[in-house]
Amino acid sequence: MTIARITESFTADMPTEDEATTLRVGAGVPVIRYTRRHITDTGRVVEVAHPIVRRGDATIVDSVIERD
């Protein structure tokens, strides 16, 4: 079994009270929530991290799209 790809799905919103406390941000600082999936070469999802929550004002998301 080999991890063939990792997918991530992002949303942005205002933090819940628990998220604001955990991240030590004010209620007016947006957060980014995302789900990461590790998928094998056969299409089987073997790991899911959900939700990963980060400060929206201090997070950079870089993407690379390669074309064959």
N, C-alpha and C positions, 0 to 999 in steps of 0.2 A: 504494500500500500504506500503510495507516494502522494503527498499534498501537491496537487496540480495547480490550484488557484486559491486565492483568498479574496473574498468579496466584502465590501463594506457599504452599508446604507446609512445615510446621514439625515438628521432632522435638527432644527434649531427652534428654541422656544425659551420662555422665561423659566427660571429654576423653580422647582418645588421648594418648600421650606426646608426639607431634609437635604436637598442638593445644595442649597445656598449655605447651609450650616457646614456641611461636609467640605465644600470647596472654599469656604470662608469668603464668600462674595455677597454683595448686597442683592436685594430682591430685584433690582433693576438691571443686573448684569446678565445678559443672555447666556445660555449654555448650548453646547452641541451634544446631541446624543447619537450614538451610532452602534450598530450591530456588526460584528466581524464574524465571518464564517470561514472555516478551513474545509476545503472540499478536495477529495481524492481524485485521482485520474479516472476512477470509475463513476464519479458523480456523487459519491456518498459524502454527506456532511459529517465530519468527525469531531468538530469543535465549534461551539458558538459562544461568543462573549457578548452579552446583552444585559442591560445597556451599559456602554462605556460613556461616561459623562465627563465633559471637559468645559472649562470656561470658554465662552464664545468670543470674548474680547482678547484672548491671548493664545488662540489656537490657530495654527496654519495647517491647511490640508493641501498637500501637493499630490498631483496625479500625473502619471505618465501613460499615454496611450500610444502603443507601438502599432504600426501598420505593417503587415507582411507584404 
